[in-house]
């Protein structure tokens, strides 16, 4: 038994340290990039990224079928195996000596590069902050993700908000939001939809019984894949108390105003909105500037002068955000991304990426390792020639 176990471990080590495995992983990565790029035409950028590069396996199934089978390794699987291959071969083949320090630096740099990309996929988050001049917000939004906000607005000074993420709504199940005295039963969920006014004589039944529901209809639409468009989800939810049902509500991003109801002398609101990421500070847009070259309509510069305020520390200062000069604060980076057509509003892209320095450090380490390895061989060659 010990011999077979040792034999198995020896074969496993030889497999993961094999140069053939490195070549196979690199070839599969090239094919993955090729087919993943082509798939963006039909799937769109975000869906193609999730299905090809942010997955362990790529699945395929006939159109209209409810089943799929794995047909190709995904980006996480190829990158994970390549990472194991690099680490295993590094400790199996190379002895740490002064003459090999350059190779160690190069391999460590490549390992950090792979780890940094994995951490970026797992930990990074992109959202937007849309501000009009004079407006201040303490949150950014992820427009391609939605959430149902259930708010207790009885106290005029403070709102108690419980959010239900889009994934939970898609499950169409009964949800108990926090310690609120009722449950939310998802009756219908629409991944992409359109909400329209319902005529009084329309044959189509109303979307819901409460709020805007009796005056509206909701229709499911195909999911969109274009970069400049996004899905607008909707849902029909029922509020259920221990005493019984209060009715059903239509919640959607098409419904701008929150819908209210009263229970036990307390007032609650329901609102479907883009997912929010709250901050312990606020940003106020003081002035947006759109400069063009004199005598033309060609853009020259976009800039946003904002006021950053953090009550917890008493910090209050003005910051100018413009092209190639973002605001880096509290682990997040604010880039000038867009603006409103009337030049009185700005759109800032908010990037949260804890591992943003890893690629820079990896490239420096790889470059330094190549220089060190070249210098080592050059000095050795010079010594041999001088001796000769």
Secondary structure, DSSP 8 states (H G I E B T S, - for coil): -HHHHHHHHHHHHHHHT-HHHHHHHHHHHHHHHHHHHHHHHHH-HHHHIIIIISSSEEEE--TT-S--EEEEE-HHHHHHHHHHHHHHHHHHH----GGGHHHHHHHHHHHHHHHHHHHHHHH-EEEEEEEETT-EEEEEEEEEEEEEEEEE--SSS--EEEEEEHHHHHT--EE--TT-SSEEEEEEEESSEEEEE--TT-SS--S-SSTTGGGEEEEE------TT-----EEEEEEEETTEEEEEEEEETT--S-EEEEETTEEEEEEEEEEEEEEEEEEEEEEEEEEE-TTS--EEEEEEEEEEEETTTTEEEEEEEETTB-EEETTEEEEEEEE-TTSSEEEEEEEE-TTTTHHHHHHHHHHHHHHHHHHHHHHHHHHHHHH-
